[in-house]
C-alpha cells in the first residue's frame, strides 16, 4: 500500500477540530501523511547524532550551546563582510 493511500479519516477529523489559526500548511501536510512526521523526527535524530559525533560531543549542554552561538555570530559577521564588497 502506498503511503499516499493510507487511511487518515481520524487524523483529518482532528485537524478539522482545530482553530483555523492552528491549521498551518505543515499541520495539514502531516495530517494527510503521518509518516512524514516520523521521517522528520528520524532525519533530526540522525543529523543531531552526526553533528555531535563530528564535534566530539556526547551531550549538548551550556558550553556547547555557547560554542554554537559563537560560530553563528562568526558566520553572520562573515556574511555581512561579503555583502559590503563593491
Residue pairs with C-beta under 8 A, 6 or more apart in sequence:
3 33
3 35
4 33
6 33
6 34
6 35
8 31
8 32
8 33
8 34
11 31
11 32
11 34
12 31
12 32
14 31
15 23
15 27
15 28
15 31
18 27
29 36
30 36
30 37
52 58
52 59
52 60
55 64
57 64
